[in-house]
Amino acid sequence: MTLNKEQERLAKAYSTQQDHEEWLEWGPYLSERQWGTVREDYSSDGNAWDYFPHDQARSRAYRWGEDGLAGISDPKQKLCFALSLWNGNDPILKERLFGLTNSEGNHGEDVKEYYFYQDNTPTHSYMKWLYKYPQKAFPYQDLIDENARRKQFPHSMEYELIDTGIFEEDRYFDVQVEYAKSSPTDVLVKIKVTNHGPDKAPIHLLPTLWFRNTWSWFFDVKEPVIEGVTKGNVGILKASSDADGSTDEMALYCENPEELFFVDNETNNKKLFNSENKTKYPKDGINDHLIHGTASVNPELKGSKSSAYYYFELESGASQEINLRFTADLDNQVPFGDAFEKVFTDRIAEADTFYENISPTTLSDEQKMIQRQAYAGMLWSKQYYLYVVSDWLKGDPVGPTPPESRNRNKEWSHFYADNILTMPDKWEYPWFAAWDLCFQTVVFSRVDIEFAKKQLLFLSHEWYMSPKGAIPAYEWSFSDINPPLHAWAALKIYEIDKELNGDKADTQFLADIFRHCLMNFTWWVNQVDKDNNNLFEGGFLGLDNISIINRSDLSNLEQRLGVGVNMNQSDGTSWVGMFCLKMMDIANVLSVENHSEYAHLVSKFFQHFVFVADAMNMNRTECNINLWDDEDEFYYDFLTVYEQPTKYHSVKLRSLVGVIALFPVATIDFTKLEKHSAKSLQERLDWFLDKHPELLDLVKTTSEKDKNKMLLSFVNPERLVKILLRVFDELEFLSPHGIRGISKVYEDNPYTLDLQRNNVTLQEQYAPAESLNQAFGGNSNWRGPVWFPINFLLIETLLKYNEFLGEDFQVEYPSKSGNMMHLGDIAKDLSKRLIGIFEKDQNGNRPVFGGNQTFQKDERWNNNILFYEYFHGDIGAGIGASHQTGWTGLVAELLQTLK
């Protein structure tokens, strides 16, 4: 197959041969928010947001990373580049994105800016980013105050930047940043500013180059230096090697700057802590010099942080463009000109070709645009992530001894992250999340499959995974449990690899992940099955507040009841059942190459699945625990209250917790198995039929047309129909835009659970948008909205059932409509509903933008897609984190497979 130019660059980037070229050396690896993160929190009470707030970020050196606007860095984030702005009215430079802390918003943490990832390629040979910068003073306090007021009214939506009126009369600048690589170490930059307001308006641009502070925390470490020179109309910022000499010298060539500013990337101790500064020119010196006229920049034109300064007064509708070149060529005599322009022309054309080769020809131009922006969001959301827990816990050589109460993640002292990772959202979630990452890798596999594989392997390696086999969840609490999706993601990547490369698909990657997943599976069955009965717990399992009970912390309920409790989780048990089948499927694939090593594991995971399925489905009369409810014909969590006598409560709240029971499904075709595997599995099946025929009655379905095929699932076809009647009911789960988090029947009739002890009664209501309360975090509402990851898995599940049961197997869709459809067509329709969130309807509106008329009607806004965390359960409007392409980027894969 002939590779296009971007594919050639990608191949060279991953090559281990002589043709290797470091095309991934510079990329969008800079964080978008470093303040307020766990890594920067050295407090005694663990309140990361308050310990390092936004207001201190411009004056205080970061310990573990850096942040900026449209930023890039090297793979270790030693040397960073980003854009700073000033409109002449703001009280501070716009050096980073502003948003609310977890306690300030009724959603929780929430970015309050408008920026868009418009384009990106896997090697970052071309990147494009857009920012909407108001011309009036940025309403920092208004956003804080009004959102605080709205917390008193749970039904209210977030108060967003556009709601402040600051964009009225189009009084804002479009600030567009483009990058194009001429070579791995030659990055060309265009910054274009356009005044959309009715009047002339000033704009100050400060492209900024700086070293991450790697020296202040240790003794006798030399601070690196950036020095400024001017040659004709070109200002040059020359960066020496960093503190440990691992970063090569680079130069930023700046065309026609007004001035060059230099400070040191050091904390302004005098301003923040009333103590002595290490330098006359601390980190916020450029801010203070430009806005307050202070002598706080180094006249000798050197320091570890520097900016080229540009000032323009733009007439209404006018634009101004500046050119920059960031390069290892320290003696470039002609950094700008026709050759500079040609690089951009070529890279844009090559990016077009790359994506044309990926997108199905059946997609409309609108759908291709949505898919390309989804991929752009994924690629822009790469971030260098540094977090060494042991060093973080004990503190730095230069610094005070941390208080004993500072012990977050103490049981993860082995954890050592020092990699480029895919983030769920580089502002709201600028840290990896285990199950998010699994979905992200599936999307990445279409554009950069090697990166996707590396991401899964990182979390599986011993410097991430615990010695017991647990996979870290996220930095706020590595010990929280996310759904075990590594095996699923690895298998999806392998299947996409086969689709793209046929026989060259990477089975070694599959084998590597399988070995790590064996450890993780062992941890699950030993640590998350409290009663050793194949019924699993796991806490909130990524579904935050979906339950009427805080499943991650039962202590509050225990205090109210005065006795102990335990909850067996339908979704926890279902995830383990799915884990079993995915491990069985992987073992099947690998047994073809090495039956002696893997063939017996096919039977092992088959056996384990059957016992988990039995626990899920059988009426456990010996312990009174029944996850399946015969009356409601749905799966529920089950609460045990250890009073005298012990009481058992089925938590009959219809939610995704029960829908997830459909996900464990696999087809076995004995004719396609390696002979040894087929024989071993058939022998195991015969043994079960002989010894435990009741175990297989529900979970095994044999094809009537082909006796060599068998379906394994928690539900047989009869039970599948009963569950889907609920799921496809428009009065319950089925919305115009996908499957809701809980049934809509609870909107007017909240679900109530009377525990009949100490007057404890629990209640839950359908909430299609923001959470109605702050219970269990309140930051991510699963009580009604549409979430892409679960919808994606449901679509995949329906296709698997359809593949086995065939088109003759049909169910009513929507329920009570009289319209019968097979599961394949239903899966296709669900995909269209999810994709439709981003597409223009017949009125030219995109559901994702809800009632925001600026986004809906203004041509400067409405083709810039935001991939929100979740979506209104009735109208599809985007809610939560506005750039969580991390898993909402799954829309790209839905489009890829849409026929």
Summary of the structure (lengths in Angstrom):
residues: 899
radius of gyration: 28.1
end to end distance: 24.0
largest distance: 89.2
contacts: 3156
relative contact order: 0.09
helix: 35%
strand: 21%
